[in-house]
């Protein structure tokens, strides 16, 4: 009898694809070309960094600027973007670009990955996700470039703007501000309202979720006509941000924020 070939479920395929990306990223980050010192980076540390970047967590074992070379930083940026978009979205857009037909199996994977329950329109949804991502990250990059250009120059200022825009929109938490002091993050911009609001806008826009944004655009930002999911996300997000800000201010105005 012919043996039946085992097949992964859709959820297992998505999980395995993420693990494969993380594993490949870890191998690349461990190479001497990925570090500024030109030496090998321990695989566990590289694996941790790749996992944190792909799963957009933001925890680091090395300062991103101080330890990783431009090549290593670029790999981290790609992992953040893949994690923010999802691997299946990236593969789908590449397939569309080269003219490959998206079959039923791929559409089911995309449905699971994008968090939608509908087969119909899933390719259109993926295109909208990519367009929204590029739009928000481009706006963030332009705004941050205005601030970074005077200090860093054109090329470096643009690179920093793009890196932090992608990192913020994908809610990744990685930064390159180590040139002002290792692990300093955005501390040196504590009084910079322009940078703070730009980063907050990107985090907020990315955290909203693509399904909410597509629903908002489709309904022309009319709250009453939105799906229940979108209404719940918008309402709860507003409550958490406003109440959280008020509580932090009340408890810290005479403590951490005293000066």
Number of C-alpha atoms within 10 A of each C-alpha: 3 4 5 6 6 6 8 10 10 17 12 11 14 19 13 13 15 20 15 12 17 24 18 13 23 24 16 21 28 20 17 16 18 24 22 15 13 13 12 14 22 13 16 12 16 25 21 16 25 27 26 23 31 28 21 22 17 17 14 18 12 14 19 24 22 17 19 24 19 15 15 23 21 15 20 28 21 17 25 31 24 22 25 22 20 20 20 24 23 15 14 20 16 12 13 13 9 9 9 11 10 13 8 10 10 15 19 17 18 26 22 17 18 20 12 15 10 11 13 11 12 17 18 9 19 21 16 16 20 15 12 17 21 13 12 17 25 16 16 23 24 15 18 24 24 16 15 20 17 10 10 14 11 14 11 14 20 18 17 21 24 22 24 24 27 29 27 27 26 29 23 24 20 27 21 20 21 16 13 13 13 15 19 15 18 16 12 11 13 9 9 12 10 14 20 14 11 18 22 14 16 24 20 17 21 22 16 16 15 21 17 20 18 17 19 18 11 12 14 11 13 11 13 9 14 18 14 10 11 20 17 13 15 14 10 12 15 12 12 11 12 11 12 12 11 12 12 12 14 12 11 12 12 10 10 10 11 7 6
